[in-house]
Amino acid sequence: MNRLINVGFGNVVNSSKIVGIVSPDAAPIKRMVQTAKDNGMAIDATCGRKTKAVIVTDSGHLILSSLLPDTITSRVNHIFDEYNDMNSNKNVQ
């Protein structure tokens, strides 16, 4: 299922590629972000604002977002709920 999730300021991410959404406050996450920046694996979608969430993808890229992890999580869950509703309706008919 390839659905795009808005991660702020018109930036979108393929929801099927998301492995995790974490807060950037912990030291291990800060190190992971710095390593990704050094290796060119970080995508900054904050538009100059404070990073409030780090999205980890299956390719190893890190996407930095200024939205809270809860906000992104609810958007992802909303998409998956819609997808599951569509599939359950197909099975009923």
Buried (B, 14 or more C-beta within 10 A) or exposed (E): EEBEBBBBEEBEBEBBBBEEBBEBEEEEBEEBBEEBBEEEBBBBBBEEEEBBBBBBBEEEBBBBBBBEBEBBBEBBEEBBEEEEEEEEEEEEE
